[in-house]
Amino acid sequence: MTLMGDPATKIFGERYQHLIGAAGWLAFFFWSFVLGHFILLLGAALLDDLLYDPIRKATRAKQIERLAKGGGPSSAWQRFLARLIIKKDSDETSFDQCPNVVKATTRSGSLN
């Protein structure tokens, strides 16, 4: 028995109704898995640029790099979220890659 406005019938046709029992559950889990990956990709594409990148650029090492290049500091909210969300040792490689920038910036007092 199908509902008159069953959207699955409109999308998949009459074939999906024959999937009952284990075959139906297997099809459900497979398509849930595939749909979940597409939702993840869409979310990553949209949210990385809007949310993650500004917060990631507000970490201490990224701010030092930006200030050394003449840029301005991040907003207080971005720095707060960076301290809250990003692990402390995530920027260690950045400090190792630019030791001269860190030394010059700490000598000039820009970190205070």
C-alpha positions in Angstrom: 0.0 0.0 0.0 1.5 3.4 -1.0 0.4 6.8 -0.1 -1.0 9.0 -2.8 1.8 11.6 -2.6 4.6 9.3 -1.7 7.8 11.2 -2.7 9.9 8.0 -2.9 7.6 6.7 -5.7 8.0 9.9 -7.6 11.8 9.8 -7.2 12.6 6.1 -7.5 9.5 4.8 -9.3 7.8 1.6 -8.3 11.0 -0.5 -7.9 11.7 0.6 -4.3 8.5 -1.0 -2.9 9.8 -4.5 -3.6 12.7 -4.0 -1.1 11.4 -5.5 2.1 13.2 -7.1 5.0 16.9 -7.3 4.9 17.2 -6.0 1.3 15.2 -2.9 2.3 17.4 -2.2 5.3 20.5 -2.8 3.3 19.3 -0.3 0.6 18.4 2.2 3.4 21.8 2.0 5.1 23.7 2.2 1.8 21.8 5.3 0.5 22.0 6.9 4.0 25.8 6.4 3.9 26.0 7.9 0.4 23.7 10.8 1.3 25.6 11.5 4.5 28.8 11.8 2.6 27.3 14.3 0.2 25.9 16.3 3.1 29.4 16.3 4.7 31.0 17.5 1.5 28.5 20.3 1.1 28.8 21.4 4.7 32.6 21.3 4.5 32.6 23.4 1.3 30.2 26.0 2.8 31.3 26.2 6.4 35.1 26.0 6.0 35.3 29.4 4.3 32.7 31.0 6.5 33.5 29.7 10.0 36.6 27.6 10.3 39.1 29.7 8.3 38.5 33.0 10.2 38.8 31.2 13.5 41.9 29.2 12.4 43.5 32.5 11.3 42.9 34.0 14.8 45.3 31.6 16.5 48.5 33.0 18.1 50.9 31.8 15.4 48.7 32.9 12.5 48.3 36.3 14.0 52.0 36.6 14.5 52.5 35.8 10.8 49.8 38.3 9.7 51.1 41.1 12.0 54.7 40.5 10.8 53.4 40.9 7.2 51.7 44.2 8.1 48.2 42.9 8.6 45.9 43.7 11.4 44.8 41.6 14.4 41.8 39.4 14.4 38.6 40.4 16.3 38.3 39.6 20.0 35.5 37.0 19.2 37.7 35.2 16.7 40.6 35.0 19.1 38.3 33.8 21.9 36.9 31.1 19.6 40.4 30.1 18.4 41.5 29.7 22.0 38.4 27.7 22.8 38.3 25.4 19.7 41.8 25.1 18.3 44.3 23.0 20.3 47.4 24.8 21.7 50.0 22.7 19.9 48.3 22.9 16.5 50.5 25.9 15.6 53.8 24.4 16.7 54.7 23.6 13.1 54.1 27.2 12.2 56.5 28.4 14.9 59.1 25.9 13.7 58.7 27.1 10.1 59.2 30.8 10.9 61.5 31.2 14.0 62.9 34.6 12.8 59.4 36.1 12.5 58.6 34.9 16.1 61.9 36.3 17.5 61.5 39.6 15.7 57.9 40.0 16.8 58.5 39.2 20.4 61.5 41.6 20.6 59.4 44.4 19.2 56.7 43.8 21.8 53.8 43.1 19.4 52.7 40.1 21.4 51.7 42.2 24.5 
